[in-house]
Amino acid sequence: MKMSNGELLGWSSMRFCTNVESSIRFLCLEFRELSDMLFCSY
């Protein structure tokens, strides 16, 4: 299966975006848990 540079670039950037999105979502969840713990401890 041979891909052109444009196709490869589009595919990798799309994949990168989904990775970034899931990372941000994960960080938000972690941060929410941390802030909940902080607020509950006071």
DAPE-V668727 format. One record per helix or strand. SS is the DSSP state (2 for helix, 1 for strand). FROM is the first residue (numbers start at 1). TO is the last residue. If there is no record, write none. Layout:
# DAPE-V668727
ss-><SS/SS>
from-><FROM/FROM>
to-><TO/TO>
This chain:
# DAPE-V668727
ss-><2>
from-><5>
to-><41>
